[in-house]
Amino acid sequence: MDELVKNLQIKVGLSEEQATQAVKIMIEFVKERVPEPYAGMIDGLVDGKLDRNDLGSAMGLLGGFFGKK
């Protein structure tokens, strides 16, 4: 999450507080639209707690969510 916050600060010019809030909103937006088991994966991805296999599954899910196969 910290990396996303920093990118928003740099690329969009948001304050740290604004960027943190924006990231939290985006994460909740995605989690509300995926099946329940994947919401936990998203939390793990954001917190950096996924292993390589879980990360691959989560990235495949997110790619499908955003229209990539």
Backbone torsions as a table, in degrees:
resi	resn	phi	psi	omega
1	MET	NA	-36.3	-179.2
2	ASP	-59.6	-38.4	-179.9
3	GLU	-65.3	-41.2	176.9
4	LEU	-62.9	-42.4	179.3
5	VAL	-60.7	-46.7	-178.9
6	LYS	-63.5	-40.0	178.2
7	ASN	-62.5	-42.1	177.7
8	LEU	-65.0	-37.9	178.0
9	GLN	-62.2	-45.5	-176.3
10	ILE	-73.6	-50.3	-171.2
11	LYS	-80.2	-28.5	-176.1
12	VAL	-112.0	-18.2	178.9
13	GLY	83.6	23.5	178.2
14	LEU	-80.3	154.0	172.3
15	SER	-71.4	167.5	178.9
16	GLU	-60.4	-41.9	180.0
17	GLU	-63.5	-45.0	179.4
18	GLN	-64.0	-43.9	-178.8
19	ALA	-64.9	-41.1	177.9
20	THR	-61.6	-45.3	179.3
21	GLN	-63.5	-41.4	179.0
22	ALA	-62.1	-42.5	178.7
23	VAL	-64.2	-43.7	178.5
24	LYS	-60.1	-41.2	179.1
25	ILE	-64.7	-43.7	179.4
26	MET	-63.8	-41.7	179.7
27	ILE	-63.0	-45.3	179.1
28	GLU	-64.6	-37.7	177.5
29	PHE	-58.5	-48.1	-179.5
30	VAL	-67.2	-45.4	-177.4
31	LYS	-61.5	-31.8	179.4
32	GLU	-71.1	-15.4	-173.6
33	ARG	-111.2	3.8	178.5
34	VAL	-114.5	157.7	175.6
35	PRO	-58.5	150.2	-174.5
36	GLU	-48.4	-47.0	-178.0
37	PRO	-59.4	-30.1	-178.2
38	TYR	-78.1	-24.4	177.6
39	ALA	-60.6	-39.8	176.3
40	GLY	-64.8	-36.1	176.9
41	MET	-63.9	-38.7	179.4
42	ILE	-63.4	-42.7	176.3
43	ASP	-59.4	-44.5	179.3
44	GLY	-63.7	-38.6	178.1
45	LEU	-63.8	-46.0	-179.2
46	VAL	-65.2	-39.0	-178.3
47	ASP	-82.3	-5.5	-179.5
48	GLY	73.0	28.3	-175.4
49	LYS	-107.9	12.0	179.5
50	LEU	-93.3	144.5	172.3
51	ASP	-85.9	178.4	-174.6
52	ARG	-58.6	-42.3	-179.1
53	ASN	-64.9	-44.6	178.4
54	ASP	-64.3	-38.9	-179.4
55	LEU	-62.9	-41.8	177.9
56	GLY	-61.1	-43.2	178.4
57	SER	-63.9	-44.1	-179.1
58	ALA	-65.1	-41.0	-179.7
59	MET	-67.2	-37.8	175.8
60	GLY	-62.1	-42.7	177.7
61	LEU	-61.0	-49.1	-177.4
62	LEU	-66.2	-35.9	176.2
63	GLY	-61.8	-43.3	177.2
64	GLY	-65.2	-38.0	179.8
65	PHE	-61.5	-37.6	-177.9
66	PHE	-95.8	16.1	172.0
67	GLY	90.2	8.4	177.5
68	LYS	-100.9	145.6	179.7
69	LYS	-108.2	NA	NA
